[in-house]
Amino acid sequence: MKTIYITLGFFAIILIFSLFMFFLDIPAPSKTVVETHTLEIK
């Protein structure tokens, strides 16, 4: 039973972490790309 709980907890942590990264890191790369492009143009 413990292994089942460990695997469920592991999957829950991965899912929460992926959602966290999805909500936080999607605006960040686009901002960095825009910043690098403007710096290159300048």
C-alpha positions, 0 to 999 in steps of 0.5 A: 500500500505504501508504494501506491501512496508514494507513486500517487504522491510523486505523480501529484507533485509532478502534475502540480509542478508542471502546472506551476511551471506552465502558469509562471514560465510561459510569459517569461521566455516570450519576454526574454525573446522580445528583450534579446530581439530589441537589444540585437536591433539596437 
